[in-house]
Amino acid sequence: MTGGFAPNDAGRALHGAAMMSTPEEAAEHRVITDAVHAEGGLIALQILHAGRYAAHLKAVGPSPIQALHLTGSPPRAHV
């Protein structure tokens, strides 16, 4: 499993974060995919939409409430 890649600009965690939404972006990863397959391995790419954890102006998520870790308060479990 490789790291998470946003499916579009609105789903990125940060401006400039990894994204794969075009054939050109997919082609950039072909080198890694081919190398894994050449050794008999399998590989999967995780599609990751950051949602409310995104920290950029184009972010789109299910909630207008910003995640706590972005406000300066550490995330805490509530019991």
KAZI-V593174 format. One record per helix or strand. SS is the DSSP state (H for helix, E for strand). FROM is the first residue (numbers start at 1). TO is the last residue. Records with the same first field share a line. If there is no record, write none. Layout:
BEGIN
SS=FROM-TO / FROM-TO
END
This chain:
BEGIN
E=4-6 / 19-19 / 46-47
H=9-11 / 23-28 / 30-38 / 51-53 / 68-70
END
